[in-house]
Amino acid sequence: MQVPLLDLKLQYGPLKAQILKEIEAVADSQHLVLGPQVEQLERSIEAYTGAPHAIGVSSGTDAQLVLLMALGIGPGDAVITTPYTFFATAGCVARLGARVVFADIDPATYNISVESLEAALARTANVKAIIPVHLYGCCADMEAIQKLAAHYGVPVLEDAAQALGARHPLGAAGAIADAGWYSFYPTKNLGAFGDAGMVTCKDAALAAKIRSLRNHGMEPKYFHHSVGGNFRLDAIQAAVLNVKLPHLDSWGAGRRARAAFYRSEFQKRGLNAALTLPVEPWAGCGVNDHHIYNQFVVRAPKRDALRNALQNAGVGSEIYYPLPLHEQKCFRSLGYSTGDFPEAERAARESLALPIFPELTEAQQLYVTDQIARFYGM
Ligand SMILES: *Cc1c(COP(=O)(O)O)cnc(C)c1O
């Protein structure tokens, strides 16, 4: 049996006719950049998340970059985030000449540790933003983070690239704090046919600034108020996303059901003694308690050998992320060294993402479970 980490063809199949029809409509209109499909997507994301303003952009990375530009973050400023995330979270800060300051993660959720964040805030001057990442689709501890941020008078910006559709008692991931962003990279919860992203924010003036910077700070044509960039979203990407968005909740439910099935099968096979399963810290808070499982990540003893065994058995898996950001070559100048963030480093050694997507079958999940049990001799 083959169990891929993700198979996007299975999602595309049933939507193919509708998606191609919408792409054809864009092609016929020849209105290819921004325009009505992008505006429709922006209004839909506002309605879906409760964010007052949503601005469509060219990628999740560009969403963060243009937001930081709009906030005026640059040389002399510091931004605190986690070293255990996709590179872009810290990369955008560095690109603007601001200093990346890391705080370690909570070992249970893999999200930024409130204690570590508090210590970083206390010892760092000129902090201009705190960026929690809702890693794997599980919200960070937003209540505690926002309390600290309010104490220090620093805005909180949510990296919700992996978490569109996830909930927290305080609201939808990406629409809780001052601002945030989503990625529509094909492997995210809502995937475009290429790169696309969205910024969200509460403040109308900030939203207007982002809209302007998205298009080279140009208003009207060829008159430039500030130096922005080309962060525009293509109409074809928005058209695809408009077809897919109504399915997001059912896909999220599908991801959650498959996470629950892994849990019960692992329990039956005694695998919980070997593996550490993902936690759902916001469970029990009513309807707003979803971990959206963009990834189902376990901690596994002998992780690399397990991954090899799974690969030999036709099961896909991935390591998110093998090297924490404070140990990356390009960030050597930040002055960190191995040992500075032990929980991020341990997660990088132990964690393994297993196949999870709404079309994954029970037979495939049982096969994955069997292969893991066989590896541990259980
Ligand atoms: C994917 C991702 C991004 C970047 O999004 P792109 O659309 O690929 O540019 C940023 N942060 C996190 C946590 C991500 O997973």
The ligand as an ORCA input file, in Angstrom:
! r2SCAN-3c Opt
* xyz 0 1
  C       3.968     28.380      4.726
  C       4.357     29.235      5.836
  C       4.734     30.579      5.650
  C       4.968     31.190      4.295
  O       3.902     31.107      3.414
  P       4.186     31.124      1.839
  O       2.812     31.294      1.248
  O       4.803     29.805      1.492
  O       5.070     32.256      1.528
  C       4.994     31.341      6.759
  N       4.923     30.848      8.001
  C       4.594     29.565      8.221
  C       4.506     29.067      9.631
  C       4.308     28.706      7.158
  O       4.003     27.433      7.392
*
